[in-house]
Amino acid sequence: SSVSAEYGSSGINAEYGGTTFYPKNFRSHILKMPEHGSYEEALELFLKAEEVAPKASIENRVLTGKAYFRLNQKSKAKHYIELALEQPAVTEEDIVSLEEAKRLRTNLGL
């Protein structure tokens, strides 16, 4: 069976074996820092997500900032944390991500 995923007007659609579904917490699964791999690889994924759906996720912008920080690119890290903080919270997840962005800005000196 084939597996594919695409971002559409109604969110992320995933297809497996000809059946389209909207996996529960799909966004939170794809936006987490990978357990294995590098920050460069994670950053590439976060930037692709931002390219496909700009402003779709505060969490993605926070994770992008964190990845840039880990790669010692503080000006880019600050840029993404500031972008996250400029976005209005719509969901509980957004509120949590904004709180994390505020902590990062303060604790990391961004």
A tleap script that builds the chain and sets N, CA, C and O, in Angstrom:
source leaprc.protein.ff14SB
mol = sequence {
  NSER SER VAL SER ALA GLU TYR GLY SER SER
  GLY ILE ASN ALA GLU TYR GLY GLY THR THR
  PHE TYR PRO LYS ASN PHE ARG SER HIE ILE
  LEU LYS MET PRO GLU HIE GLY SER TYR GLU
  GLU ALA LEU GLU LEU PHE LEU LYS ALA GLU
  GLU VAL ALA PRO LYS ALA SER ILE GLU ASN
  ARG VAL LEU THR GLY LYS ALA TYR PHE ARG
  LEU ASN GLN LYS SER LYS ALA LYS HIE TYR
  ILE GLU LEU ALA LEU GLU GLN PRO ALA VAL
  THR GLU GLU ASP ILE VAL SER LEU GLU GLU
  ALA LYS ARG LEU ARG THR ASN LEU GLY CLEU
}
set mol.1.N position { 0.831 -1.191 0.000 }
set mol.1.CA position { 0.000 0.000 0.000 }
set mol.1.C position { 0.872 1.250 0.000 }
set mol.1.O position { 1.955 1.267 0.584 }
set mol.2.N position { 0.392 2.278 -0.653 }
set mol.2.CA position { 1.151 3.526 -0.689 }
set mol.2.C position { 0.686 4.473 0.400 }
set mol.2.O position { -0.457 4.426 0.854 }
set mol.3.N position { 1.613 5.338 0.806 }
set mol.3.CA position { 1.317 6.332 1.825 }
set mol.3.C position { 1.680 7.683 1.242 }
set mol.3.O position { 2.748 7.841 0.651 }
set mol.4.N position { 0.792 8.666 1.405 }
set mol.4.CA position { 1.111 10.020 0.969 }
set mol.4.C position { 0.450 11.008 1.905 }
set mol.4.O position { -0.514 10.683 2.598 }
set mol.5.N position { 0.979 12.214 1.915 }
set mol.5.CA position { 0.401 13.267 2.748 }
set mol.5.C position { 0.495 14.567 1.975 }
set mol.5.O position { 1.464 14.797 1.251 }
set mol.6.N position { -0.511 15.418 2.126 }
set mol.6.CA position { -0.489 16.718 1.471 }
set mol.6.C position { -1.196 17.735 2.350 }
set mol.6.O position { -2.037 17.388 3.178 }
set mol.7.N position { -0.840 18.994 2.155 }
set mol.7.CA position { -1.475 20.056 2.922 }
set mol.7.C position { -2.524 20.685 2.025 }
set mol.7.O position { -2.210 21.146 0.928 }
set mol.8.N position { -3.742 20.708 2.476 }
set mol.8.CA position { -4.834 21.302 1.715 }
set mol.8.C position { -5.551 22.353 2.519 }
set mol.8.O position { -5.156 22.663 3.643 }
set mol.9.N position { -6.601 22.902 1.952 }
set mol.9.CA position { -7.333 23.980 2.619 }
set mol.9.C position { -7.974 23.527 3.921 }
set mol.9.O position { -8.250 24.346 4.798 }
set mol.10.N position { -8.212 22.231 4.052 }
set mol.10.CA position { -8.827 21.727 5.276 }
set mol.10.C position { -7.803 21.148 6.245 }
set mol.10.O position { -8.177 20.536 7.245 }
set mol.11.N position { -6.522 21.331 5.964 }
set mol.11.CA position { -5.488 20.833 6.860 }
set mol.11.C position { -4.628 19.807 6.161 }
set mol.11.O position { -4.541 19.795 4.933 }
set mol.12.N position { -4.001 18.957 6.925 }
set mol.12.CA position { -3.129 17.939 6.353 }
set mol.12.C position { -3.952 16.693 6.096 }
set mol.12.O position { -4.599 16.162 6.999 }
set mol.13.N position { -3.921 16.233 4.861 }
set mol.13.CA position { -4.623 15.013 4.480 }
set mol.13.C position { -3.593 13.910 4.336 }
set mol.13.O position { -2.539 14.121 3.736 }
set mol.14.N position { -3.876 12.766 4.864 }
set mol.14.CA position { -2.975 11.632 4.697 }
set mol.14.C position { -3.746 10.522 4.011 }
set mol.14.O position { -4.941 10.345 4.245 }
set mol.15.N position { -3.060 9.782 3.168 }
set mol.15.CA position { -3.708 8.683 2.460 }
set mol.15.C position { -2.892 7.419 2.638 }
set mol.15.O position { -1.671 7.422 2.481 }
set mol.16.N position { -3.573 6.353 2.963 }
set mol.16.CA position { -2.920 5.052 3.122 }
set mol.16.C position { -3.797 4.017 2.445 }
set mol.16.O position { -4.952 3.815 2.819 }
set mol.17.N position { -3.236 3.378 1.458 }
set mol.17.CA position { -3.984 2.337 0.768 }
set mol.17.C position { -5.284 2.817 0.159 }
set mol.17.O position { -6.265 2.073 0.137 }
set mol.18.N position { -5.314 4.042 -0.336 }
set mol.18.CA position { -6.513 4.567 -0.984 }
set mol.18.C position { -7.522 5.186 -0.039 }
set mol.18.O position { -8.538 5.711 -0.494 }
set mol.19.N position { -7.276 5.143 1.263 }
set mol.19.CA position { -8.189 5.725 2.240 }
set mol.19.C position { -7.593 7.013 2.783 }
set mol.19.O position { -6.484 7.017 3.318 }
set mol.20.N position { -8.335 8.107 2.642 }
set mol.20.CA position { -7.867 9.392 3.152 }
set mol.20.C position { -8.358 9.563 4.582 }
set mol.20.O position { -9.505 9.248 4.897 }
set mol.21.N position { -7.485 10.063 5.439 }
set mol.21.CA position { -7.873 10.288 6.824 }
set mol.21.C position { -7.128 11.484 7.379 }
set mol.21.O position { -6.164 11.961 6.780 }
set mol.22.N position { -7.573 11.958 8.510 }
set mol.22.CA position { -6.958 13.076 9.204 }
set mol.22.C position { -6.494 12.567 10.562 }
set mol.22.O position { -7.261 12.579 11.524 }
set mol.23.N position { -5.249 12.121 10.648 }
set mol.23.CA position { -4.776 11.501 11.891 }
set mol.23.C position { -4.864 12.450 13.079 }
set mol.23.O position { -4.547 13.635 12.969 }
set mol.24.N position { -5.290 11.925 14.194 }
set mol.24.CA position { -5.346 12.697 15.432 }
set mol.24.C position { -3.930 13.115 15.821 }
set mol.24.O position { -3.012 12.295 15.822 }
set mol.25.N position { -3.761 14.379 16.147 }
set mol.25.CA position { -2.472 14.931 16.568 }
set mol.25.C position { -1.384 14.788 15.501 }
set mol.25.O position { -0.199 14.736 15.831 }
set mol.26.N position { -1.774 14.723 14.227 }
set mol.26.CA position { -0.796 14.567 13.150 }
set mol.26.C position { 0.218 15.704 13.172 }
set mol.26.O position { 1.421 15.477 13.042 }
set mol.27.N position { -0.281 16.939 13.340 }
set mol.27.CA position { 0.612 18.093 13.339 }
set mol.27.C position { 1.631 17.991 14.462 }
set mol.27.O position { 2.812 18.264 14.243 }
set mol.28.N position { 1.208 17.609 15.649 }
set mol.28.CA position { 2.156 17.538 16.758 }
set mol.28.C position { 3.204 16.454 16.530 }
set mol.28.O position { 4.329 16.575 17.014 }
set mol.29.N position { 2.852 15.394 15.798 }
set mol.29.CA position { 3.821 14.341 15.515 }
set mol.29.C position { 4.869 14.797 14.519 }
set mol.29.O position { 6.046 14.474 14.679 }
set mol.30.N position { 4.473 15.544 13.491 }
set mol.30.CA position { 5.456 15.931 12.483 }
set mol.30.C position { 6.275 17.131 12.910 }
set mol.30.O position { 7.322 17.394 12.317 }
set mol.31.N position { 5.837 17.868 13.919 }
set mol.31.CA position { 6.551 19.072 14.324 }
set mol.31.C position { 7.491 18.866 15.501 }
set mol.31.O position { 8.177 19.803 15.909 }
set mol.32.N position { 7.537 17.675 16.046 }
set mol.32.CA position { 8.436 17.414 17.169 }
set mol.32.C position { 9.880 17.324 16.704 }
set mol.32.O position { 10.158 16.935 15.569 }
set mol.33.N position { 10.789 17.686 17.589 }
set mol.33.CA position { 12.197 17.490 17.290 }
set mol.33.C position { 12.423 15.989 17.144 }
set mol.33.O position { 11.941 15.210 17.966 }
set mol.34.N position { 13.145 15.576 16.117 }
set mol.34.CA position { 13.366 14.142 15.930 }
set mol.34.C position { 14.213 13.555 17.046 }
set mol.34.O position { 15.105 14.211 17.585 }
set mol.35.N position { 13.914 12.302 17.382 }
set mol.35.CA position { 14.689 11.625 18.415 }
set mol.35.C position { 16.074 11.278 17.898 }
set mol.35.O position { 17.035 11.263 18.668 }
set mol.36.N position { 16.188 11.004 16.624 }
set mol.36.CA position { 17.455 10.673 15.995 }
set mol.36.C position { 17.638 11.630 14.832 }
set mol.36.O position { 16.666 12.169 14.304 }
set mol.37.N position { 18.864 11.837 14.441 }
set mol.37.CA position { 19.116 12.759 13.343 }
set mol.37.C position { 19.777 14.013 13.866 }
set mol.37.O position { 20.236 14.070 15.007 }
set mol.38.N position { 19.816 15.005 13.020 }
set mol.38.CA position { 20.542 16.210 13.378 }
set mol.38.C position { 19.623 17.417 13.426 }
set mol.38.O position { 18.499 17.389 12.925 }
set mol.39.N position { 20.129 18.477 14.041 }
set mol.39.CA position { 19.372 19.724 14.056 }
set mol.39.C position { 19.248 20.279 12.640 }
set mol.39.O position { 18.258 20.935 12.314 }
set mol.40.N position { 20.249 20.019 11.797 }
set mol.40.CA position { 20.174 20.453 10.406 }
set mol.40.C position { 18.999 19.787 9.705 }
set mol.40.O position { 18.263 20.431 8.958 }
set mol.41.N position { 18.830 18.480 9.952 }
set mol.41.CA position { 17.715 17.748 9.340 }
set mol.41.C position { 16.374 18.250 9.873 }
set mol.41.O position { 15.418 18.417 9.115 }
set mol.42.N position { 16.316 18.485 11.159 }
set mol.42.CA position { 15.087 18.993 11.756 }
set mol.42.C position { 14.759 20.368 11.185 }
set mol.42.O position { 13.614 20.646 10.828 }
set mol.43.N position { 15.760 21.213 11.103 }
set mol.43.CA position { 15.561 22.557 10.583 }
set mol.43.C position { 15.030 22.516 9.154 }
set mol.43.O position { 14.141 23.286 8.791 }
set mol.44.N position { 15.574 21.623 8.357 }
set mol.44.CA position { 15.106 21.484 6.969 }
set mol.44.C position { 13.613 21.155 6.936 }
set mol.44.O position { 12.870 21.718 6.131 }
set mol.45.N position { 13.176 20.250 7.802 }
set mol.45.CA position { 11.757 19.881 7.863 }
set mol.45.C position { 10.894 21.046 8.345 }
set mol.45.O position { 9.821 21.292 7.794 }
set mol.46.N position { 11.356 21.761 9.365 }
set mol.46.CA position { 10.591 22.890 9.885 }
set mol.46.C position { 10.450 23.981 8.837 }
set mol.46.O position { 9.384 24.582 8.706 }
set mol.47.N position { 11.520 24.242 8.087 }
set mol.47.CA position { 11.477 25.274 7.052 }
set mol.47.C position { 10.556 24.859 5.907 }
set mol.47.O position { 9.865 25.701 5.333 }
set mol.48.N position { 10.542 23.578 5.573 }
set mol.48.CA position { 9.623 23.089 4.543 }
set mol.48.C position { 8.177 23.248 4.992 }
set mol.48.O position { 7.313 23.637 4.207 }
set mol.49.N position { 7.923 22.946 6.255 }
set mol.49.CA position { 6.567 23.103 6.787 }
set mol.49.C position { 6.136 24.568 6.720 }
set mol.49.O position { 4.992 24.862 6.373 }
set mol.50.N position { 7.026 25.467 7.044 }
set mol.50.CA position { 6.729 26.902 6.992 }
set mol.50.C position { 6.485 27.349 5.552 }
set mol.50.O position { 5.633 28.200 5.297 }
set mol.51.N position { 7.231 26.775 4.617 }
set mol.51.CA position { 7.076 27.122 3.203 }
set mol.51.C position { 5.717 26.653 2.673 }
set mol.51.O position { 5.049 27.375 1.933 }
set mol.52.N position { 5.320 25.445 3.058 }
set mol.52.CA position { 4.059 24.876 2.595 }
set mol.52.C position { 2.870 25.594 3.216 }
set mol.52.O position { 1.869 25.839 2.544 }
set mol.53.N position { 2.976 25.926 4.479 }
set mol.53.CA position { 1.853 26.537 5.187 }
set mol.53.C position { 2.355 27.643 6.115 }
set mol.53.O position { 2.428 27.451 7.329 }
set mol.54.N position { 2.701 28.807 5.540 }
set mol.54.CA position { 3.189 29.908 6.389 }
set mol.54.C position { 2.154 30.277 7.452 }
set mol.54.O position { 0.952 30.309 7.189 }
set mol.55.N position { 2.638 30.548 8.629 }
set mol.55.CA position { 1.806 30.965 9.760 }
set mol.55.C position { 0.809 29.902 10.226 }
set mol.55.O position { -0.083 30.208 11.017 }
set mol.56.N position { 0.944 28.667 9.754 }
set mol.56.CA position { -0.001 27.623 10.138 }
set mol.56.C position { 0.218 27.137 11.555 }
set mol.56.O position { -0.709 26.635 12.191 }
set mol.57.N position { 1.446 27.280 12.061 }
set mol.57.CA position { 1.742 26.711 13.361 }
set mol.57.C position { 2.734 27.564 14.141 }
set mol.57.O position { 3.868 27.777 13.712 }
set mol.58.N position { 2.290 28.041 15.278 }
set mol.58.CA position { 3.188 28.756 16.179 }
set mol.58.C position { 4.270 27.793 16.650 }
set mol.58.O position { 5.442 28.157 16.754 }
set mol.59.N position { 3.861 26.563 16.932 }
set mol.59.CA position { 4.810 25.554 17.416 }
set mol.59.C position { 5.938 25.342 16.420 }
set mol.59.O position { 7.093 25.216 16.825 }
set mol.60.N position { 5.633 25.299 15.122 }
set mol.60.CA position { 6.670 25.109 14.113 }
set mol.60.C position { 7.671 26.252 14.153 }
set mol.60.O position { 8.873 26.029 14.013 }
set mol.61.N position { 7.189 27.472 14.343 }
set mol.61.CA position { 8.100 28.618 14.394 }
set mol.61.C position { 8.984 28.560 15.640 }
set mol.61.O position { 10.162 28.912 15.583 }
set mol.62.N position { 8.426 28.124 16.746 }
set mol.62.CA position { 9.220 27.978 17.976 }
set mol.62.C position { 10.287 26.902 17.779 }
set mol.62.O position { 11.446 27.099 18.143 }
set mol.63.N position { 9.899 25.776 17.207 }
set mol.63.CA position { 10.866 24.699 16.972 }
set mol.63.C position { 11.933 25.120 15.969 }
set mol.63.O position { 13.090 24.722 16.100 }
set mol.64.N position { 11.566 25.912 14.977 }
set mol.64.CA position { 12.541 26.427 14.022 }
set mol.64.C position { 13.551 27.311 14.748 }
set mol.64.O position { 14.756 27.206 14.519 }
set mol.65.N position { 13.054 28.183 15.623 }
set mol.65.CA position { 13.936 29.028 16.418 }
set mol.65.C position { 14.860 28.218 17.299 }
set mol.65.O position { 16.046 28.530 17.410 }
set mol.66.N position { 14.330 27.179 17.928 }
set mol.66.CA position { 15.152 26.325 18.787 }
set mol.66.C position { 16.248 25.628 17.977 }
set mol.66.O position { 17.391 25.531 18.425 }
set mol.67.N position { 15.897 25.146 16.791 }
set mol.67.CA position { 16.888 24.467 15.954 }
set mol.67.C position { 17.985 25.448 15.536 }
set mol.67.O position { 19.167 25.107 15.577 }
set mol.68.N position { 17.605 26.652 15.137 }
set mol.68.CA position { 18.618 27.650 14.782 }
set mol.68.C position { 19.508 27.971 15.982 }
set mol.68.O position { 20.719 28.132 15.829 }
set mol.69.N position { 18.920 28.063 17.167 }
set mol.69.CA position { 19.701 28.345 18.371 }
set mol.69.C position { 20.722 27.234 18.610 }
set mol.69.O position { 21.887 27.507 18.900 }
set mol.70.N position { 20.280 25.977 18.487 }
set mol.70.CA position { 21.183 24.833 18.693 }
set mol.70.C position { 22.311 24.807 17.668 }
set mol.70.O position { 23.384 24.256 17.914 }
set mol.71.N position { 22.045 25.420 16.502 }
set mol.71.CA position { 23.062 25.497 15.455 }
set mol.71.C position { 23.884 26.779 15.566 }
set mol.71.O position { 24.642 27.125 14.661 }
set mol.72.N position { 23.723 27.475 16.687 }
set mol.72.CA position { 24.467 28.697 16.990 }
set mol.72.C position { 24.212 29.820 15.976 }
set mol.72.O position { 25.112 30.594 15.648 }
set mol.73.N position { 22.983 29.891 15.494 }
set mol.73.CA position { 22.569 30.952 14.578 }
set mol.73.C position { 21.527 31.800 15.301 }
set mol.73.O position { 20.335 31.756 14.995 }
set mol.74.N position { 22.015 32.571 16.269 }
set mol.74.CA position { 21.129 33.278 17.189 }
set mol.74.C position { 20.247 34.324 16.523 }
set mol.74.O position { 19.107 34.511 16.948 }
set mol.75.N position { 20.732 35.012 15.496 }
set mol.75.CA position { 19.886 36.034 14.861 }
set mol.75.C position { 18.693 35.385 14.156 }
set mol.75.O position { 17.588 35.927 14.181 }
set mol.76.N position { 18.914 34.227 13.527 }
set mol.76.CA position { 17.800 33.514 12.883 }
set mol.76.C position { 16.875 32.918 13.932 }
set mol.76.O position { 15.658 32.892 13.749 }
set mol.77.N position { 17.452 32.438 15.035 }
set mol.77.CA position { 16.637 31.902 16.129 }
set mol.77.C position { 15.719 32.995 16.659 }
set mol.77.O position { 14.523 32.775 16.850 }
set mol.78.N position { 16.282 34.163 16.893 }
set mol.78.CA position { 15.493 35.291 17.406 }
set mol.78.C position { 14.384 35.656 16.426 }
set mol.78.O position { 13.259 35.931 16.843 }
set mol.79.N position { 14.684 35.663 15.139 }
set mol.79.CA position { 13.689 35.999 14.112 }
set mol.79.C position { 12.473 35.076 14.208 }
set mol.79.O position { 11.335 35.545 14.198 }
set mol.80.N position { 12.712 33.769 14.301 }
set mol.80.CA position { 11.590 32.829 14.347 }
set mol.80.C position { 10.835 32.881 15.675 }
set mol.80.O position { 9.619 32.692 15.703 }
set mol.81.N position { 11.542 33.134 16.762 }
set mol.81.CA position { 10.852 33.285 18.049 }
set mol.81.C position { 9.975 34.534 18.003 }
set mol.81.O position { 8.841 34.507 18.482 }
set mol.82.N position { 10.478 35.613 17.441 }
set mol.82.CA position { 9.680 36.846 17.311 }
set mol.82.C position { 8.478 36.628 16.396 }
set mol.82.O position { 7.388 37.121 16.687 }
set mol.83.N position { 8.659 35.894 15.288 }
set mol.83.CA position { 7.525 35.585 14.411 }
set mol.83.C position { 6.452 34.817 15.175 }
set mol.83.O position { 5.259 35.081 15.023 }
set mol.84.N position { 6.885 33.868 15.993 }
set mol.84.CA position { 5.929 33.090 16.794 }
set mol.84.C position { 5.169 34.002 17.750 }
set mol.84.O position { 3.956 33.874 17.913 }
set mol.85.N position { 5.893 34.923 18.379 }
set mol.85.CA position { 5.263 35.805 19.361 }
set mol.85.C position { 4.311 36.809 18.727 }
set mol.85.O position { 3.426 37.329 19.406 }
set mol.86.N position { 4.473 37.086 17.458 }
set mol.86.CA position { 3.585 38.016 16.754 }
set mol.86.C position { 2.261 37.375 16.361 }
set mol.86.O position { 1.293 38.072 16.056 }
set mol.87.N position { 2.221 36.054 16.368 }
set mol.87.CA position { 1.037 35.334 15.933 }
set mol.87.C position { 0.021 35.212 17.059 }
set mol.87.O position { 0.397 34.928 18.197 }
set mol.88.N position { -1.264 35.422 16.765 }
set mol.88.CA position { -2.281 35.263 17.813 }
set mol.88.C position { -2.539 33.789 18.129 }
set mol.88.O position { -2.534 32.939 17.238 }
set mol.89.N position { -2.760 33.508 19.393 }
set mol.89.CA position { -3.077 32.142 19.820 }
set mol.89.C position { -4.538 31.845 19.505 }
set mol.89.O position { -5.429 32.640 19.805 }
set mol.90.N position { -4.765 30.690 18.899 }
set mol.90.CA position { -6.115 30.264 18.557 }
set mol.90.C position { -6.504 29.029 19.369 }
set mol.90.O position { -7.660 28.870 19.763 }
set mol.91.N position { -5.527 28.164 19.613 }
set mol.91.CA position { -5.789 26.908 20.325 }
set mol.91.C position { -4.999 26.863 21.626 }
set mol.91.O position { -4.140 27.708 21.879 }
set mol.92.N position { -5.306 25.867 22.440 }
set mol.92.CA position { -4.537 25.636 23.672 }
set mol.92.C position { -3.074 25.372 23.336 }
set mol.92.O position { -2.172 25.843 24.029 }
set mol.93.N position { -2.846 24.613 22.263 }
set mol.93.CA position { -1.493 24.305 21.827 }
set mol.93.C position { -0.739 25.593 21.477 }
set mol.93.O position { 0.449 25.724 21.769 }
set mol.94.N position { -1.442 26.540 20.850 }
set mol.94.CA position { -0.838 27.836 20.522 }
set mol.94.C position { -0.422 28.588 21.785 }
set mol.94.O position { 0.651 29.189 21.833 }
set mol.95.N position { -1.268 28.550 22.794 }
set mol.95.CA position { -0.971 29.239 24.057 }
set mol.95.C position { 0.284 28.651 24.692 }
set mol.95.O position { 1.150 29.387 25.164 }
set mol.96.N position { 0.376 27.328 24.701 }
set mol.96.CA position { 1.559 26.649 25.254 }
set mol.96.C position { 2.803 27.035 24.453 }
set mol.96.O position { 3.852 27.316 25.032 }
set mol.97.N position { 2.688 27.048 23.127 }
set mol.97.CA position { 3.825 27.405 22.279 }
set mol.97.C position { 4.255 28.844 22.494 }
set mol.97.O position { 5.451 29.134 22.499 }
set mol.98.N position { 3.304 29.752 22.672 }
set mol.98.CA position { 3.645 31.155 22.937 }
set mol.98.C position { 4.346 31.313 24.283 }
set mol.98.O position { 5.275 32.111 24.406 }
set mol.99.N position { 3.912 30.569 25.282 }
set mol.99.CA position { 4.581 30.608 26.581 }
set mol.99.C position { 6.020 30.111 26.458 }
set mol.99.O position { 6.935 30.668 27.066 }
set mol.100.N position { 6.208 29.062 25.667 }
set mol.100.CA position { 7.560 28.544 25.452 }
set mol.100.C position { 8.417 29.580 24.720 }
set mol.100.O position { 9.589 29.766 25.046 }
set mol.101.N position { 7.829 30.247 23.737 }
set mol.101.CA position { 8.562 31.285 22.993 }
set mol.101.C position { 8.985 32.424 23.924 }
set mol.101.O position { 10.093 32.947 23.808 }
set mol.102.N position { 8.108 32.800 24.834 }
set mol.102.CA position { 8.453 33.865 25.800 }
set mol.102.C position { 9.601 33.426 26.703 }
set mol.102.O position { 10.519 34.202 26.969 }
set mol.103.N position { 9.548 32.180 27.172 }
set mol.103.CA position { 10.634 31.653 28.016 }
set mol.103.C position { 11.960 31.617 27.261 }
set mol.103.O position { 13.004 31.997 27.790 }
set mol.104.N position { 11.896 31.153 26.014 }
set mol.104.CA position { 13.117 31.078 25.205 }
set mol.104.C position { 13.721 32.470 24.982 }
set mol.104.O position { 14.933 32.660 25.086 }
set mol.105.N position { 12.868 33.418 24.681 }
set mol.105.CA position { 13.353 34.787 24.445 }
set mol.105.C position { 14.066 35.312 25.670 }
set mol.105.O position { 15.108 35.956 25.556 }
set mol.106.N position { 13.519 35.045 26.832 }
set mol.106.CA position { 14.113 35.523 28.090 }
set mol.106.C position { 15.338 34.694 28.490 }
set mol.106.O position { 16.411 35.246 28.731 }
set mol.107.N position { 15.176 33.377 28.560 }
set mol.107.CA position { 16.230 32.499 29.067 }
set mol.107.C position { 17.440 32.394 28.144 }
set mol.107.O position { 18.564 32.211 28.609 }
set mol.108.N position { 17.213 32.510 26.846 }
set mol.108.CA position { 18.309 32.362 25.888 }
set mol.108.C position { 18.866 33.718 25.462 }
set mol.108.O position { 19.814 33.795 24.680 }
set mol.109.N position { 18.279 34.755 25.973 }
set mol.109.CA position { 18.758 36.086 25.639 }
set mol.109.C position { 18.495 36.471 24.196 }
set mol.109.O position { 19.285 37.185 23.579 }
set mol.110.N position { 17.384 35.997 23.666 }
set mol.110.CA position { 17.061 36.298 22.262 }
set mol.110.C position { 16.332 37.615 22.137 }
set mol.110.O position { 15.983 38.025 21.030 }
savepdb mol mol.pdb
quit
